[in-house]
Amino acid sequence: MAHIEGFAHPTVGVIDSADLPTLLQEAADAARTGTGAVDAQIKFNADGDLPRLRGDAKALSQAFQHLFTNSIEAASNRKTRAQIKVRIAAQKAGGETVGFRLAITDNEGAGTRPRIAHRATRRARPRRAVLARPG
């Protein structure tokens, strides 16, 4: 019943400020624990001057946890250990950090077709809702 209630009356996201590397690390830890794959390798490489993320940290954490979980489960289906790499690079404009680029890769599958990846990663237009943005 609680699930139906949650669907009928979804909670409103809370826009706050979050540290992206910390959020990703927590999501990775939750995915490892949730799948029981504590030996899954998830390596992080982040620039030091990243801006804070402004968005619904809980929703973002859930989305990243699902992403990591899917990768871990895909590796276990192929009887290999998941090896996930996360790279967060600062994006600069005029010497100032204005955003970041996030890349997540793993050792499984053919990846996302370029056309789909482009659509999924292009900047949102200002008139559309944004799940998160630097800030």
C-alpha positions in Angstrom: 0.0 0.0 0.0 2.8 2.4 0.8 4.2 1.9 -2.7 0.9 2.8 -4.2 0.6 5.8 -2.0 4.1 6.9 -3.0 3.1 6.6 -6.7 -0.1 8.4 -6.3 1.5 11.2 -4.2 5.1 11.4 -5.2 7.4 13.4 -3.0 8.6 16.7 -4.3 12.4 16.9 -4.9 14.4 19.1 -2.7 16.9 21.3 -4.5 20.1 21.6 -2.5 23.8 21.8 -3.0 25.9 18.6 -3.0 29.5 17.5 -3.6 29.3 15.3 -6.8 32.3 13.1 -5.9 30.9 12.4 -2.5 27.4 11.7 -3.9 28.9 9.3 -6.5 31.0 7.5 -3.9 28.0 7.0 -1.7 25.9 5.7 -4.6 28.8 3.3 -5.6 29.0 2.0 -2.0 25.2 1.4 -1.9 25.3 -0.4 -5.2 28.1 -2.7 -4.0 26.3 -3.4 -0.8 22.9 -3.9 -2.6 24.3 -6.4 -5.1 26.6 -8.1 -2.7 29.5 -7.5 -5.1 31.8 -5.9 -2.6 34.8 -6.8 -4.9 33.4 -4.6 -7.8 36.1 -2.1 -8.7 34.7 1.4 -9.0 37.6 3.9 -9.5 37.1 7.6 -9.3 39.2 10.3 -10.9 38.0 13.9 -10.2 39.5 17.3 -10.7 40.1 19.2 -7.5 38.3 22.4 -8.5 34.8 21.1 -9.2 31.8 23.3 -8.4 29.1 22.1 -6.1 26.1 20.5 -7.7 22.7 22.1 -7.3 19.8 19.7 -7.7 17.8 16.9 -6.0 20.7 15.0 -4.4 18.5 12.1 -3.3 17.2 11.6 -6.9 20.6 11.9 -8.4 22.1 9.5 -5.9 19.4 7.0 -6.7 20.0 7.4 -10.4 23.7 6.8 -10.1 23.1 3.9 -7.7 20.9 2.3 -10.4 23.6 2.9 -13.0 26.3 1.3 -10.9 24.0 -1.6 -9.9 23.2 -2.3 -13.6 26.8 -2.4 -14.5 27.7 -4.7 -11.6 24.8 -7.0 -12.4 25.7 -7.1 -16.1 29.3 -8.1 -15.2 28.1 -10.8 -12.8 25.8 -12.2 -15.6 29.0 -12.6 -17.7 30.9 -14.1 -14.7 33.4 -11.2 -14.7 34.2 -8.7 -12.0 32.8 -5.3 -12.7 35.4 -2.6 -13.4 33.8 0.8 -13.5 35.7 4.1 -14.0 34.2 7.4 -13.1 35.9 10.6 -14.4 34.8 14.1 -13.4 36.5 16.9 -15.2 36.0 20.6 -14.5 34.7 22.7 -17.4 36.2 26.1 -17.7 35.2 29.3 -19.4 37.5 32.3 -19.2 39.6 30.7 -16.5 36.6 30.1 -14.3 35.1 26.7 -13.4 31.5 26.8 -14.7 30.5 23.2 -14.7 31.8 19.6 -15.0 31.8 16.7 -17.4 31.0 13.3 -16.0 32.1 10.1 -17.8 31.2 6.6 -16.5 32.6 3.6 -18.3 32.7 -0.1 -17.6 34.3 -3.3 -19.0 31.0 -4.7 -20.3 28.8 -4.3 -23.3 29.0 -2.4 -26.5 28.1 0.9 -24.8 25.5 3.5 -25.9 25.1 4.3 -29.5 26.5 7.7 -30.3 23.1 9.2 -31.4 21.5 8.1 -28.1 24.4 9.3 -26.0 24.3 12.7 -27.7 20.6 13.1 -27.0 21.0 12.0 -23.4 24.0 14.2 -22.6 23.2 17.5 -24.4 22.5 20.5 -22.3 18.9 21.0 -21.3 17.1 24.0 -22.7 16.4 26.6 -20.0 12.6 26.2 -20.4 12.8 22.5 -19.5 13.1 21.1 -16.0 16.7 20.3 -15.0 17.5 17.4 -12.6 20.7 19.1 -11.5 23.1 21.8 -12.5 26.3 23.2 -11.1 25.8 25.8 -8.5 
